[in-house]
């Protein structure tokens, strides 16, 4: 209730009084008006630090790791497709020959190990 009375007196009854108080107590008024500069301190210490951490994580985490995985997997698939392309000719006799070679390899392994 006292705050309402003081505000009524300063801003409605005597509107010239706040300006003279501001001039008389300049440094104190500036300190209180800037809220003890806590907003500036928080901006410099925490906000800029958080922005710097975010930029670092973006550059190293996103650009290097995530983009590297995505682009690297695409390059690997392209390379692997180029290698496999030589194995898949589309001719049945190539596939039959590969099966015969595989069966001979398994038979050789089976005979060599003695059937164990």
SULQUITA-V866584 format. One record per residue. RES is the residue in one letter. SS is DSSP state (h for helix, s for strand, l for the rest). PHI is phi in whole degrees, 0 to 359 (999 if undefined). PSI is psi in whole degrees, 0 to 359 (NA if undefined). Layout:
<<RES;SS;PHI;PSI> <RES;SS;PHI;PSI>>
This chain:
<<X;l;999;325> <X;h;293;324> <X;h;296;323> <X;h;293;319> <X;h;294;316> <X;h;296;317> <X;h;297;318> <X;h;299;316> <X;h;294;314> <X;h;287;323> <X;h;255;341> <X;h;250;315> <X;h;280;314> <X;l;230;75> <X;l;293;346> <X;l;278;342> <X;h;293;318> <X;h;300;323> <X;h;294;320> <X;h;289;326> <X;h;294;320> <X;h;299;318> <X;h;292;321> <X;h;290;321> <X;l;244;52> <X;h;306;303> <X;h;296;320> <X;h;294;318> <X;h;298;317> <X;h;296;318> <X;h;298;314> <X;h;289;323> <X;h;295;326> <X;l;270;11> <X;h;54;50> <X;h;57;21> <X;h;60;23> <X;h;293;325> <X;h;296;320> <X;h;294;317> <X;h;297;314> <X;h;298;322> <X;h;294;316> <X;h;289;314> <X;h;281;307> <X;h;267;312> <X;h;293;313> <X;h;293;323> <X;h;296;318> <X;h;295;320> <X;h;296;319> <X;h;295;318> <X;h;296;317> <X;h;298;318> <X;h;295;319> <X;h;297;316> <X;h;294;324> <X;h;294;313> <X;h;291;314> <X;h;276;317> <X;h;284;313> <X;h;276;306> <X;h;291;313> <X;h;279;307> <X;h;283;301> <X;h;291;309> <X;h;296;326> <X;h;296;319> <X;h;294;315> <X;h;295;309> <X;h;292;323> <X;h;294;320> <X;h;293;323> <X;h;294;319> <X;h;294;320> <X;h;296;317> <X;h;297;319> <X;h;298;317> <X;h;294;315> <X;h;297;320> <X;h;297;323> <X;h;295;324> <X;h;289;314> <X;h;292;332> <X;h;306;325> <X;l;286;336> <X;l;276;336> <X;l;252;99> <X;l;265;336> <X;l;95;356> <X;l;264;131> <X;h;295;323> <X;h;294;333> <X;h;293;317> <X;h;292;320> <X;h;296;320> <X;h;296;319> <X;h;296;322> <X;h;293;320> <X;h;296;317> <X;h;298;318> <X;h;296;317> <X;h;295;319> <X;h;296;321> <X;h;296;315> <X;h;294;320> <X;h;296;318> <X;h;297;317> <X;h;297;318> <X;h;295;316> <X;h;292;320> <X;h;295;318> <X;h;280;351> <X;l;83;19> <X;l;78;14> <X;l;270;NA>>
